[in-house]
Every structure is written in structure tokens, then in C-alpha cells.
Amino acid sequence: MTFRFGLRLVAGFEAAKGFIVLAFGLGLFHLVHQDVGEAAERLVRHLHLDVDSHYPRIFIDAAARLDDTHLRLLATVALVYSVVRFVEGYGLWRDRRWAEWFGAISGAIYLPLEVYKLTEGITWPRVTVLLVNAIVVFYLAQLLVRKQINPSAAVTSPAAPAGP
């Protein structure tokens, strides 16, 4: 049985996360030397939320406290994170064993936090994030075990050779 479709699906998912965080990071760089609180308020209004309600107000107040140094730091962290997601996505797309290990371990690290967040309150986004992450971790772990037991089960093709 070939696992190429599953690997490509997970690779695309990782790349999508990378693009989302990249856009966020570039947006933060764009806010340097601007009134971040005002930009946050415009965003809240654009989303048709009440700027005086609890959560939008927390967001606006937190954004207003960000200075240029913190914006640059957050943007840099977002850019580094996006590069990590792109590298993982590339490795999975090319059927690299290190990427399977990296994906399984990095996904598993988040599982306890996601379970803890559910103890604070069960919401559809929290359940969805937990389920998707658990499925990805389970899939990659299962693939690693199968390849360990039966190395010929490795996904190989001339277009994407297995190995480091």
C-alpha cells in the first residue's frame, strides 16, 4: 500500500500553516512604526465585532502595548516558524524519513497542551485542532513503525527517492 497521498496531504497541511504564519509575520513587520492599537481596532471593526466587548477589547489593548521591538521580535519568530513548516512540508513531500520523525515529534509535543485547553472548555475549534493534530501524529507514527518493520513498505519512486 502506498502512503504517498497521505504524506502529500500532511505536507500540504504543513505548508499551508507556513503560509498563514508567513502572512502574519509579514503583516507584523508592516505594522512597525505604526499605531498598532489603531490597526487592531480597525481589524475588529472590519470583522464587524463590537470594539467594546470583552475579547475584542483585550485584543485591542494588548496590541496597543506592542512597541516596534516587540513587533519585530514577534514577526521574526513567525517567519522562523513558517520556515520550519516549509522545511517539514518539503521533507514530507519528498518522503524524507527525518521529516516524518520531525512531524510526529513536533505534533506530539502539542497534544498535551491541546488536551489541557479542552479542560478549560470544550469548543469546536479546540476539538478540531486536537483531532487533526492527533490524526497527523498517529499517521506519521504508524508510517514510521511500518517502515521500521518492513523497509520495503517505504514510499519510493524515481521522482522522490527515500533517504536523507
Buried (B, 14 or more C-beta within 10 A) or exposed (E): EEBBEBBBEBBEBBBEBBBEBBEBBEBBBEBBEEEBBEBBBEBBEEEEBEEEEEEBBEBBEEBBEBEEEEBBEBBEEBBEBBBBBBBBBBBBBBBBBEBBBBBBEBBBEBEEEBEEBEEEEEEEEBEEBBEEBBEBBEBBBEBBEBBEEEEEBBBBEEEBEBEE
